[in-house]
Amino acid sequence: MKNMEENELFKKRLLFSLMAVLLVLSGCAGFQTGKENEVAAEADAEGKVVVDFWTFWGSEIRRPVIEKIVEDFNKSQDEIVVKHTFVPWGDIWTKELAAIAAGDPPDVVINDINATALRGQKKQAMNLSEFLEKDDISARFYPELWEATLYEGDSYGIPFNTDTRILYYNKDAFEEVGLNPEQPPKTWDELKEYAAKLDKKNGDTYERLGFYPLFGVNYDVWMLNGSGHNFVSPEGEVQIDTETNLETLNWLLEWKNHYGENVVNSVKSQIDSQQANPFFTGKLAMFVNTPTFYTQIRDYAPDLNFGVAMLPEKEEGSGHTSWGGGFVAEIPEGSSHPEEAWEFIKHLTDKEAQEYWAVKNYDNVANTEAAEAAAKSPDMPEKDQVVYQTAVDNMQNTLLTPFPLAAPDFPTLLNPEIDNVLLGKKTPEQALKDAQAAVEQLVEENKSK
Amino acid sequence: MKRKKFNYKRQEGLVGYVFILPWIIGFLLFTAGPLLFSLVASFTNYNITSQMDFVGFRNYEKLLFDDQLFWTSLWNTLYYVAFSVPLTTIGAIFLSVLLNQDVPGLRFFRTIYYLPAVLSGVGVYLLWMQLLDPSTGLVNLVLGWFGIDGPNWLFDPEWTKPSLILMKLWGVGGGMLLYMASLQGVSKSLYEAAQIDGASKWQQFRYITLPMITPVIFFDVVTSLIGGFQIFQEAYVMSNGTGGPVNSLLFYNYYMWNKAFKVFDMGYAMAMSWILFIIVFILTMINLKLAPRWVHYEGEAKR
């Protein structure tokens, strides 16, 4: 699932670098405020402990929100001053790694939840159990998120935000073809049946596509949806070549053959270009994406009559399993003020800060109570609340796929096999068999280390 | 007498060293130091933060005999180098010769062709991703005018590397500039003499121009060969950080970076970097050995 995650992260990274460039281009305004903040922090710091806090949230929307949370913390007590440092997405974790190796790391860093256990194992992130013994805050978060932060039973990062995947569907299109707009598809079969009805062809070209599973998410999400577990278990057991995965792969292949390479590519490029998403214009009737995709609909297609639902399940009773990721706050190994850093992390992941982040950024947060509260926040318009509530409800179906320590980079071996199947160059049976063998070999190699 | 001269010479030498001291310190500290360290660490399971145990040749053995992606990444890189180096060299020579003619609007054309060399980085890659889009991209649109059904470029594993090479060809302006400078330096009298002897344009190009610019060709080939092996950014950006369909853009340095910074297998990545170093070193040595056979330096006495 690394693939998906990377894709997502990657887009964000590009966005951030572009923004960083814009910031420079927009002259010194950006710099000066930054400097003033720093100076203020320095002045405040007299006699106080300074906690250096690194995030990649430098955008126009996110930066003020995180800085308000920091400011609230600084005002709430007079012993610790948190200094927020924005490090661009492309640099933050390599710089952090260098700083840890040099023995002078920041005190709190926002990091990828999927690699938290891995960083715990490598002693990059600090074992937080000594703090958790004193105040156990683990119950604040969705259990699935908390689980992901554990290495050998100890937590190495505190969950901050998260996401999930939900189904968006066009209610007007449903009505047009005689489907009940309040009854989104519940199973893969229904999904296919509805999509066939929603397909609208004019000669050889599609005026509307019902649905295509590999827009917005990758094959791994559907395999997770079908099987309910990651390809490699935390213990290192490889579960790629299974009956369920084979069925899923065949199902994906049927979709591909239904629309054909050219249609899929052309619609995909429209989605990727992020200029005219076909879902906005009614040319795609159903689409799977993150809850935050809603903000794009709100901004670019405010009149679109759409609904949101859980992902359909493979067959009745197999579970509406969805996939998510997220970020954690970690204390790097070697931080000079871990106690103070911990105090700040508690504030950062407490209900108040989390709810503020959730509402202001329209982002899923890790704190259960805060998420529930945000969905009912009077600061959110009704439509926002509906989507947010769906996202919150969907969290109970959402699984994470943290990098398995036995083979953290297994997707580089699995992805090409699946690519080959979708390109029609290998049979699904053969591809899964080969991938299974390749990943098993990787696990073996890593054991001998 | 003799002793004084010696002193003077030695003093001058010392002063020289003092002058280049900043470079020497920088080299030892920031290049030679890390270089040696990476050689040592390539024989360990170094992961930057928690371990560095000696494991002998295990990293190298695993790379050469067990790693399933090492050969893929090496093959991808060799493919890219084998095509991009000759093509960009020929392209740059061709362009520079064209732009060395006496035609109106020359300055304008020179600027146009040089422009891509000024632009670089992620912006250009994103632009090319749009140009190469199978259904809406300009490249396939233009091919369509000639009745050619363009390929799926970055989505088809057979075409991903040619896509990158095509993009590189668009940016040959940098090399072109070098060739133009060297073309300007070819003495006019050589051409005049040849014309009097009745040499054709092609003969002039083949027997005067080409030999006279061989030092620059040599330089260009060596540097772009070394640079070609280090391809990373293009693939990283244009495959959306995935290595492309069927790992067709998983280049050597990209794979190494994954090992080093994604799974923190730094010792292993360092072993990879040394293997690459050896490959490039051997190729460069071959280049240097072959050079006297075809590189012509002006005023040099040929045996």
HADDOCK unambig.tbl for C-alpha pairs under 7 A between the chains (distance, minus, plus):
assign (segid A and resid 3 and name CA) (segid B and resid 242 and name CA) 6.32 0.50 0.50
assign (segid A and resid 6 and name CA) (segid B and resid 241 and name CA) 6.44 0.50 0.50
assign (segid A and resid 7 and name CA) (segid B and resid 240 and name CA) 6.00 0.50 0.50
assign (segid A and resid 7 and name CA) (segid B and resid 241 and name CA) 6.53 0.50 0.50
assign (segid A and resid 10 and name CA) (segid B and resid 240 and name CA) 6.43 0.50 0.50
assign (segid A and resid 10 and name CA) (segid B and resid 241 and name CA) 6.46 0.50 0.50
assign (segid A and resid 101 and name CA) (segid B and resid 48 and name CA) 6.24 0.50 0.50
assign (segid A and resid 101 and name CA) (segid B and resid 49 and name CA) 5.85 0.50 0.50
assign (segid A and resid 122 and name CA) (segid B and resid 49 and name CA) 6.35 0.50 0.50
assign (segid A and resid 122 and name CA) (segid B and resid 50 and name CA) 5.62 0.50 0.50
assign (segid A and resid 123 and name CA) (segid B and resid 49 and name CA) 6.17 0.50 0.50
assign (segid A and resid 123 and name CA) (segid B and resid 50 and name CA) 5.70 0.50 0.50
assign (segid A and resid 124 and name CA) (segid B and resid 49 and name CA) 6.17 0.50 0.50
assign (segid A and resid 266 and name CA) (segid B and resid 135 and name CA) 5.27 0.50 0.50
assign (segid A and resid 408 and name CA) (segid B and resid 263 and name CA) 6.34 0.50 0.50
assign (segid A and resid 409 and name CA) (segid B and resid 263 and name CA) 6.80 0.50 0.50
assign (segid A and resid 415 and name CA) (segid B and resid 246 and name CA) 6.86 0.50 0.50
assign (segid A and resid 416 and name CA) (segid B and resid 245 and name CA) 6.34 0.50 0.50
assign (segid A and resid 416 and name CA) (segid B and resid 246 and name CA) 3.69 0.50 0.50
assign (segid A and resid 416 and name CA) (segid B and resid 247 and name CA) 5.71 0.50 0.50
assign (segid A and resid 417 and name CA) (segid B and resid 246 and name CA) 6.77 0.50 0.50
assign (segid A and resid 419 and name CA) (segid B and resid 245 and name CA) 5.98 0.50 0.50
assign (segid A and resid 419 and name CA) (segid B and resid 246 and name CA) 5.56 0.50 0.50
assign (segid A and resid 420 and name CA) (segid B and resid 246 and name CA) 6.39 0.50 0.50
